[in-house]
Amino acid sequence: MAKKGNRVQVIMECTEHKASGMPGTSRYITVKNKKNTTERMELKKFNPILKRVTVHKEIK
């Protein structure tokens, strides 16, 4: 049986939306392998409030 515990859920939050001061937030939940990716993730995802693709960074 395979080991468990390397994959963890992470929350991605939009950096541009946070800096703009507009109400609401754009967040996505994804998983990552904490053994292979030790630093915080940074992905381009769609922000429905700003209606464009923006950079989302891992929080917590």
C-alpha positions in Angstrom: 0.0 0.0 0.0 1.3 3.5 -0.9 2.3 6.0 1.8 -0.1 8.8 2.4 0.7 12.3 3.6 2.9 13.8 0.9 0.0 15.6 -0.9 -1.6 18.5 0.9 -4.4 20.9 0.1 -3.4 24.6 -0.5 -5.4 27.7 -0.9 -4.5 30.1 -3.8 -5.4 33.8 -3.4 -5.3 36.5 -6.1 -2.5 39.1 -5.5 -3.8 41.8 -7.8 -7.3 41.7 -6.3 -5.9 41.9 -2.8 -3.8 45.0 -3.7 -6.6 46.8 -5.5 -8.8 47.1 -2.4 -12.0 45.9 -4.1 -14.4 44.0 -2.0 -14.4 40.2 -2.2 -11.7 37.7 -2.9 -10.7 35.2 -5.6 -9.5 32.0 -4.1 -8.9 28.5 -5.5 -8.2 25.2 -3.7 -5.6 22.8 -5.2 -3.2 20.1 -4.0 0.5 19.9 -4.2 3.2 17.3 -3.3 5.0 18.9 -0.3 8.1 16.7 -0.9 8.7 17.9 -4.5 7.4 21.4 -4.1 8.6 22.8 -0.8 8.3 26.6 -1.7 5.0 28.4 -2.1 3.2 27.9 -5.4 2.3 30.6 -7.8 -0.2 30.0 -10.7 -2.1 32.0 -13.2 -5.8 31.6 -12.7 -9.0 33.3 -13.8 -10.3 36.0 -11.5 -14.1 36.3 -12.0 -14.4 39.7 -10.2 -11.6 41.4 -12.3 -12.7 39.3 -15.4 -9.1 38.4 -16.4 -6.3 35.9 -15.7 -4.2 37.0 -12.7 -1.4 35.6 -10.5 -2.6 33.6 -7.5 -0.2 32.8 -4.7 -0.4 30.1 -2.0 -1.5 31.4 1.4 -0.9 29.8 4.8 
